[in-house]
Amino acid sequence: MPVFPPGTPVALILDGRPVVAYVQAYLASGRVYAPVEPLLTRLADRLWFDGNVLVIERNGRRVRVALSRGNPQVPDAAYVAIGPLLRALGASVSYVPQRRSLEIRTERGARFATPSPYDAAAPSVAPRAVFTPQPVPTPRPAWTGSPLPRRTPLPASAPPRR
């Protein structure tokens, strides 16, 4: 729940890289509060609002957070206590007081599969014939391109008389 004036600003570090945001996270009452945008929109597979309830889904886990103040339909206006929420989504979170940063580590490779390397010995699908239509002949030639320059001079008009 946001407080006014905001507490101590906190830097968010996601997998070793800082999360750049126009609206900063802050520390208040022993909790780090962060806006939904950009952190949760980067981490979540799906994110939507159900009235005043924020629903976040990641790797088959679903978390529902009741929002009480502000405009919940605007993601950067909605603040949430980020630590418990990220832990419920499967990320590990630790606060470093010397640097005033919240370090978030997610498991790699859970969402994306690397492609297998090319194996020339593996059986492959035979290529299929591709249908290519033949051009239809036209009764007269089709001229394309820019026209040739004019070879006959244009008649010059007489200068106006005064």
N, C-alpha and C positions, 0 to 999 in steps of 0.2 A: 504494500500500500504506500503510495508516494507521500512524502512529507514536504512541507514548505517552511522555510527554505530548504532546498535539497542538502543532503549530508555531504560527506567527503567524496569527491569524484573518484571513480574506480575505472582502471583500464581493463578491458576484456581481451584476453589472449586465447585464441581458438587454435589448438594444435600448433602452438609456437608462433602464430602470426596475430598481430593486433587486429581487432575488429574496429574498423573506422565507422563512426556514426556521428550524425549531427547532434543527437541528443545523447548525453553521457549517462552511464550507469553511476549509481552512488551507493554509499554505505550509510545505513541509518538503523539504529537499534540492533546492531549486530548482524544485519542481513544486507546482502547486496541486491538492490533493485535495479532492473534494467528494462529498457523498452522492448517491446516485442520485435520491432524492426530495428536493426537488421539481423540480430543474433538468431532469434528463433525461426525467422523465415529462411535463414541459411541452413539450419540444422534439421528442420522438420521436413518430413515427406509431404504431409498435408497439414494445413492450419486454417481454421475457420472460426467464426463467431456464431454462437447459438444464443442469441439474445445478449445477456451480459456475461455469458460463459465463453471463455476461450478454450477451444479444443485443439490439442496438438497431437499429431500422430507421427511416430518415427520407429522404423524397424518393427512394426507390429505392435508397438506399445502405444496406448492412448492415455493422455492426461487431460483432465478437465480442471480449469482454474476459474473461479468466480471473480469477476472484476466488479468493484463497487463504485469507483469514481471515474470521472473523465468520460471521454467519448470512446467507448470500447470498439467502435467500428473503424477507428483510425489506428493502425498498428503502432506508430511511433508515439501516440498519446497514451497507450496502455502500458503501465509498468507492472512487472511481476517480480516476486522474490525468486531470483533466477537459480540459486543453488539447489534447493530441493526439487525444483521442476526439472532441471537438467539431469539430476541423479535418477529421477523416476523415468527419464527417457533413455537411460543407459550410458550417459557420459560421466566421466569422473571429474570432479570439481574441487579445486583447492584455492583458498585465499592466501596471498602473500602480503602481509602487512607492511614489510619494508618497501616494497615497490607499489603498494596500493593497487594490486592487480588481482583479478580473478582468472586463474588458469583453468581452461576447459580442455579436456582430452577426450576425443571420440575414437572409437575403434575404426580402423581403416579397413577397407575391402569388404565391409558388410553390405554396402549399397551398390558397389560397382564390381563387375567381374572383368578381369583382364582378358583380352582376346588370346586364343591359343596361337602359337607360332605356326607358320606355314610349313606343311609337311608335303613334299612332292610325292612321296611314296603312298600317301593316303588316297583311297579311291575318290574320284571327283565325279561330278555330274557331267555328262557329255553335253557339248554345246548344241543348242537347237537352231534350226534355220529361222531366220528372221524375215518376215514378209516385207518386201520393199516394192511399192507400186511403181510401175513404169510411167514416165511422163506421157501425157496424151498429146499427140501432134496437133498443132493449131493450123488453120487454113492460111493464115498470113504470118509473116515473120513478126516476132516480138522484138522491138527495139528498146534496148535499155542503155543506161549510161547518160552522160551529159551530152547536150547537142554540140555539133561542131561550130566553130566560130563563124560569124557572118563574113562572106567574102565580098559582097557588094556594099559600097559605102551608102549610108543613109543620106538623103538630101538634107542639106543644112537650111534652116529657115533664115530668112533675111533679118538683119538686126532691126529692132523697132526704130521708127523715125521720130525725131523730136520736132 
